[in-house]
Amino acid sequence: MKRRNFIKQSAFAGASLAALGGLSSCRLNELGVVKLTILHTNDVHSRIDPFPTTDSKYPGLGGFARRAEMVKQVRAEEKNVLLLDSGDIFQGTPYFNYYGGELEFKLMSEMGYDAATFGNHDFDNGIEGFTRQLPHAKFPFINSNYELSDTPLSETTLKNKVFEKGGLRIGVFGLGIELEGLVNPKLYGNIRYTDPIAETDRQASFLKHEANCDLVICLSHLGYDYNAEKYNFDKDRVCDKHVAINSQNVDIILGGHTHTFLDQPQYFTNKTGQNVMVCQVGWAGIKLGRIDLQVDTVSGLFGSAYIAPKVS
Amino acid sequence: MRWLLWLTVTLSACSGSVIEYQAVEMNDSILGDVLSESIITPYRDSLELTMNTILVQSEVPLTRAIPESTLGNLISDLLLERAQIEMPDSLLPDLCLINIGGLRVDLPDGGISIGKVFELMPFENELDILELSPEKMLEMLDYLREKGGQPFSGMTLTIKPSTYDCEINGKPLDENRTYYIVTSDYLADGGDKMYFFKEPLSRIQTGIKIRDAILDHFRIVGLANKSLKSEMDRRLIIE
């Protein structure tokens, strides 16, 4: 029997009822309501130390040690925590130029990151430069839309991963940006980019229906939205908004690449009329994203997860 | 069935808000985790030593200005030289053009540290070589007229009210050949309104970082016990 979940609030009962359909059997309240906390970062760009207090934009903000402390506090308070990164861990300070990403991986491992996906800058020292640092990472890299079979990454990279937290099954897959034109071909070698939306269909359907996940999370380095004027040359690039609207079975997209500060998640209606939550926390580790969910695991009630924005 | 469903909705409504989002700012109200700090410290200390390492002495302050400047001339000269060393004779670059805005600080006379070079060139831009048609070369001269100059090397140029005196490699601009220009990948993509770089006849990505080229040059001059020199040689005159 499939386990389905239900994340919602009374104000959206109508919308949820509309999602009802194809009910077969029910398994009542096996787990009840489970609380899950998802912490996320993106585009930290080797910002080990906080910005100098003299910085014109972000004086004194950021820093890995502060993030480690915050993660520790959350773990002390919450039982079920997932910590995820959406790529571009590397590049941006001399720490990367001189240590190649070793320190970034060591600190992220110490913080207990559960997974990360590739950003384009993670290949700035080539695939070789990345794999050389990989022993320092005690967490997996997940990417679903890069064809890696002719690269050393094929053995270490996961297409997806299911995490179990407090009895919940959380499926995570990863999407990478098209590297051509963005990264020197010598650096990304035989990585072949494939269509993120087609891959999303495959991964999300597998995770929800075959791996019986209660929640499906997409770790994306595609970028939030290229309609803004500053992306004049990039209007056709596939972005998180496209993935949200043109997919099904995805509940949450944790994005990156465009350095967009979304202080609240943005919601989009997907192909089957359900809400998809899209998050991104700017860059440089200035902010740590935190999602607190209560997942009702009453089985079979709804066709798939339903996420409602908080109404306050 | 419907009754069951209604019951569940009501129950979950009783549990209050079920989803909440916060983007938590990492500011000085959060004390850094001690263990993480202890992992960072040796890296930070060693990096500081590296950044303070003096590579070379400069005889003069190296400053930024247009139409011509000591820093602009020095950097464009060393980038052209580096690209010429790297490329085969058949693709030998003729000139180098960069932008003064891409050089982020002036360098004082005296010792120049690695950290100073990172301040000068904090970006990861790389050297690209573009093959331009004579028409695009003329657009480039129009751009230099409009901008009032940008750092370049390999060319002498006098901008007259309606014409140009332009010599590349000691020869006048030849309208029957193409030219290979060294620049940054940022400018090659049309940055700083250098639109004449768009759609070149060919483009070679060297993969050499501009900062590395500068560090290498400074280190080589320093190791030879020489110092940096630069002067305004009137390569650009605007009449």
Interface residues (C-beta under 8 A of the other chain):
Chain A: F6 I7 K8 Q9 S10 A13 S16 L17 L20 L23 C26 V33 I48 D49 P50 G60 L61 G62 G63 F64 A65 R66 R67 A68 E69 M70 K72 Q91 P94 Y95 N97 Y98 Y99 L103 K106 L107 E110 M111 D124 N184 P185 K186 L187 F233 F261 L262 D263 Q264 P265 C279 V281 G282 G285 I286 K287 L288 G289 R290 I291 D292 L293 Q294 D296 V298 L301 I307 A308 P309 K310 V311 S312
Chain B: M1 L4 L5 T8 V9 T10 S12 A13 S15 S17 V18 I19 E20 Y21 Q22 A23 V24 E25 M26 N27 D28 I30 L31 G32 D33 L35 S36 E37 I39 I40 Y43 R44 L47 T50 M51 G115 F118 E124 E126 D189 Q205 G207
